[in-house]
C-alpha cells in the first residue's frame, strides 16, 4: 500500500507543473490571471461535483457543516492564491525554478507543521536528518535558480 501512496503523491506532483502550464495558457487566452483562476476553479468544481454524483457520495449533514472550524474553510482561498501566483510567476521564472521554489516552500512549511503537529497532522519532531535533507533541497534550489 505505501508504494501506491507514493505513486499517487508523485503523480500529484506531476500534475502541479502541468496545471501551471494549462492555467498559463488559459490566462493568455483570457487576458487576466484572476479570470483564468476563476475559470480553473469553476471547471474543477464541476469535475468534483460530477465525481460526487457518479460515486453517490453522501452530502454531510447540516450539523457536520456547522461543526467545521472556520479556518478549515480556507483551503479554497489558499488554492486560489496558489493558482493565480503560479500563473503570474511561472512564465517569468520557468517551470523548474517555479517548482523548485514551490517545493522548498512546501518542505519548509511541512517541517514546521510536522514538528508542532499543526493542522491535524501527527507530530514528527525535527531531526538532524530532516534538517540535512531540507538543506540539500535548498542547495538544489540555489543550483536550479542560477
C-alpha positions in Angstrom: 0.0 0.0 0.0 2.8 2.6 0.7 4.0 2.2 -2.9 0.6 3.1 -4.2 0.5 6.1 -1.9 4.0 7.1 -3.1 2.9 6.8 -6.7 -0.2 8.9 -6.1 1.8 11.6 -4.4 4.4 11.6 -7.3 1.5 11.8 -9.8 0.1 14.8 -7.8 3.5 16.5 -8.2 3.5 15.8 -11.9 0.1 17.4 -12.3 1.1 20.5 -10.4 3.5 21.7 -13.1 1.1 20.6 -15.9 -1.6 22.6 -14.1 0.6 25.7 -14.2 1.1 25.4 -17.9 -2.5 24.7 -18.6 -3.6 27.7 -16.4 -1.0 29.9 -18.0 -2.4 29.1 -21.5 -5.9 29.9 -20.1 -4.5 33.2 -18.7 -3.0 34.1 -22.1 -6.3 33.2 -23.9 -8.5 35.1 -21.4 -6.0 38.0 -20.8 -6.2 38.0 -17.0 -4.7 35.7 -14.3 -7.7 36.2 -11.9 -10.3 35.4 -14.6 -8.2 32.3 -15.6 -8.0 31.3 -11.9 -11.8 31.6 -11.6 -12.3 29.6 -14.8 -10.0 26.9 -13.5 -11.8 26.7 -10.2 -15.2 26.5 -11.9 -14.0 23.6 -14.1 -12.5 22.0 -11.1 -15.7 22.4 -9.1 -17.8 20.9 -11.9 -15.4 18.0 -12.1 -15.6 17.3 -8.3 -19.4 17.7 -8.4 -19.5 15.1 -11.2 -17.3 12.8 -9.1 -19.6 13.2 -6.1 -22.7 12.4 -8.3 -21.1 9.4 -10.0 -19.8 7.9 -6.8 -23.1 8.7 -4.9 -21.1 10.4 -2.2 -23.4 11.4 0.7 -23.5 15.1 1.4 -22.7 15.9 5.1 -25.5 16.8 7.4 -26.1 20.5 8.4 -24.7 19.8 11.9 -21.4 18.5 10.3 -21.1 21.6 8.1 -21.7 23.9 11.1 -19.1 22.0 13.1 -16.2 22.6 10.7 -13.7 25.0 12.3 -13.7 28.4 10.5 -10.0 28.1 9.5 -10.7 24.7 7.7 -12.8 26.6 5.1 -9.7 28.5 3.8 -8.4 25.7 1.6 -10.2 27.1 -1.5 -8.7 30.5 -0.9 -5.3 29.0 -0.4 -5.7 27.1 -3.7 -6.8 30.2 -5.5 -3.7 32.0 -4.2 -1.5 29.2 -5.4 -3.1 29.0 -8.9 -3.0 32.8 -9.5 0.5 33.1 -8.1 1.9 30.3 -10.3 0.2 31.6 -13.4 1.8 35.0 -12.9 5.2 33.8 -11.8 5.6 30.6 -13.8 6.1 32.1 -17.2 8.6 34.6 -15.8 10.7 32.1 -13.8 10.3 28.9 -15.9 8.9 25.6 -14.8 12.0 24.2 -13.0 12.7 27.4 -10.9 9.0 27.7 -10.1 8.7 24.1 -9.0 11.9 24.2 -7.0 10.7 27.3 -5.1 7.2 25.8 -4.6 8.7 22.5 -3.3 11.1 24.4 -1.0 8.2 26.4 0.5 6.2 23.2 0.9 9.0 21.4 2.6 9.8 24.3 5.0 6.2 24.6 6.0 5.8 20.8 6.2 8.7 20.6 8.6 7.1 23.1 10.9 3.7 21.6 10.6 5.1 18.1 11.4 7.3 19.4 14.3 4.4 21.1 16.1 1.6 18.7 14.9 -0.4 21.6 13.5 -3.5 21.3 11.2 -4.3 17.8 12.4 -1.0 16.2 11.3 0.7 13.8 13.6 3.7 15.3 15.4 7.1 14.4 13.9 9.9 16.4 15.7 12.7 17.9 13.7 15.7 15.8 13.4 19.2 16.2 12.1 18.4 14.0 9.1 15.3 16.1 8.2 17.3 19.4 8.6 20.1 18.0 6.4 17.5 16.9 3.8 16.0 20.4 3.8 19.4 22.0 3.5 20.2 19.7 0.5 17.0 20.7 -1.2 17.8 24.3 -0.5 21.1 23.8 -2.2 19.3 22.2 -5.2 17.1 25.2 -5.4 20.1 27.5 -5.5 21.6 25.5 -8.3 18.3 25.4 -10.3 17.7 29.1 -10.0 21.1 30.1 -11.3 
